[in-house]
Amino acid sequence: MPERIIQRARGFAPDIYFILPFDTKKQFNIKKGCKVECTLVKALDSDGNIIQEINRKVTCEVKARDGWIYVPPKIIQELNLPGREYYEITIEKLITPDGAKVEIYPNEMVEKEAKIPMKK
């Protein structure tokens, strides 16, 4: 099972990124050169209202600093995603630089970093 985070995007569209939780980064040894398979679930405003349902699987790169995952710019442009809003993201797998795939938190759903109230 994956890890669910809700976090404000950083950077400016089309180059936005998210910072993985420290304990996840440490536990799974996520570092520069890795990739992370995840699902962009939805974009939210600062009150937790849904701006856009996304539900798109993407592979993000860890390229500038350890634990910063960058969403491919073509996905941001294609879906016309807002750059500075909050996003719900489900982190599913780590792809190491040698190509090995590691499930993030197998057999459980971990929820972290919900920084805004979620509305149903």
N, C-alpha and C positions, 0 to 999 in steps of 0.2 A: 504494500500500500504506500501511498505517497505522503508528502508533507504539503499542507495547505498554508499559504501565507497571504496576507493582505498588506500591501505596502505601496507607498507613493513612488511613482516612477521618478527616476533621476535622469539628468541630462535633458537634451532637447530633441524633439522629433526631427528626423527619423532615427536618431542615435540615442535610444533610451536604455537604461539598465536598472537592475535591482540588486540589492545587497542581500546575499544569503545570510540566514541566522548564523551567528558565530559557532554555536555548538554543532550545527549541521556541517558547516565547513570543516570544523576540526575532526568530527567523528568519521567523516567520509573522505578526508584528505583532499578536499576540493581546492585546486590551485590553478594558477595560470597555465593554459594549454588544455585544460579539461573542457568538456561540453556537458550541458545539462539538458536532458529531455524534460519538457514541462508542457502544461496546458495553460494558456491564457484563458481564464474562465470569463471574466467580465471586467469592465472599467466602471469605477464608482466615483461619485463626488465626495467631498469631505464630510458629508452627512450620512454617507452609506447608501445613497440612492443610486440605482443602476443607471449608468449613462449609456452603456452599450454591452450587449451580450456578445461574447467573442467565441468561446468554446473552440479554440484552435490549438492543435499540438504544434509545438515549435522546438527547435534545438537551439539553445542559446550558448554562446561562447564565453568562457572565462578568459579575457584577454588583457585587460589593463592592470587589474590588481586582483589578488586572491579574493574569491568570493563575490566579485561583481559579475553578474551574468548579463550579457548584452543580447537583446532581442534583435534578430536580423532586420536591418533597415527596410528591406523590401516588404516584410510583413507589416511593419508600421505604416508604410506608404499604401500598400494594397488595401488594408482594412481601414485606413484613415483614422488611426487611433490617436486619441489626445495624448500629448506628451507628459503633462505635469499632474495627471490625476492619479487616483489610487487604483490598484489592480488586484484582483484575486488571482492567484497563481497556484497551480498544483505541480509540485516538483516531483518527478517520477523516477528518473534514472540519471546516474552519473556515467559519462563516457570518459574514460581515462585517456591520456595521450596515446597509449598503445592500443586503444580500441576496445578495451574490456568494458562491459556494461555492468553497473552495480545498481541494484534497486535501492532507492532511498526509503528507509524505515520499512522493510518488508513486514508483512502481516499486521500492520497497524496504520491508522490515519493519525498523523501528528498535525496539530494546528498551532501555528506560532505567528507572532507579529501582526495581530489584528489591531491596527492602530486607530480604527474608526468604528463606530457602532454599525453593525450590519442590520439592514432592514430586510424583512422577508417579503 
